[in-house]
Amino acid sequence: MRITRVVSATLLALGLAAGPAAADSTPSASPSEDSSAPTEAGTSFRTAAEIDQGRTVTASGSAGDYLYWSFPADAGQRPTVKAKVKLPQEHAGQTWQIDVYDGLRRRQACQYGAQARTAAPGTASVDLACVLRTVRAWSEPWADDPLPGTYYVRLTVVGLKTADLGLPMDAELRVDSEDIGGSAAVDGSLAEPLVPGVAVTSEADEEDASASAVLSSIEPEDGWSSGWWSDRWVWTAVGGILAALAGIGGYALTRGSGRPTRVPPAA
């Protein structure tokens, strides 16, 4: 009976502990879109338009232009980049493509999604998508894993015919992320996120934060490394508690009732 009460109390405690973790893993609602969303894109990495995740941004340009945006991604997130290109009624076949680069300008492969699509003549729009790998908190220097920092999106048309060069186009872009949780946690972290210019400081006033020559000012809403808490902590605690219960149960079963066994009198 005592063991039953202990197990019941432990399961209740585990339920209360797992509650906050489950709430944290639920994707938060996307921020409401407003008029402050960017309506233009950059033409290079240095002039990329900074955007926040969870908001739809727009830009206008011409076929043949390179359009750039940048967004922050933290450890444990799996970003999904979606783009929609609106074309004029009269155009030849066009192939549009989105590429994603990290803060070191390394091109990141898409896990899945239509990264490039061809719009047949007369097609009004084309949709593109790229789901990146989960951002890791730390990686080997030789690896090409996604790391926390700034990410760049480049939208362009490839194989453009001369007749379509300069035709107007409109683009919509949106970046969302899924919080993967403890399954993506690693033992280690970067000293600084891969934000261009984050390590460049003024030698004249090294302690002055305003002297930092940071080329990108965007960061996650809760700051970098905001995902230090994950369900990995909960399951580690669960494993320890279950091991303790197994030890208690094994001891209770092997020690017996504790009373001396009555030996029948000799005949």
Buried (B, 14 or more C-beta within 10 A) or exposed (E): EEEEEBEEEBEEEBEEBBEEBEEBBEEEEEEEEEEEBBEEBBBEBEEBBBBBBBBBBBBBBEBBBBBBBBBBBBBBBBBBBBBBBBBEEEBBBBBBBBBBBBBEEEEBEBEEBBBBBEBEEEBEBBEBBBBBBBBBBBBEEEEBBBBBBBBBBBBBBEEBEEEBEEBEBBBBBBBBBBBBBBEBBEEEBBEEBBBBBBEEBEEEEEEEEEEEEBBBEBBBEEEBBBBEBBBBBBBEBBEEBEEEBEEBEEEEEEEEEEEEEEEEEEE
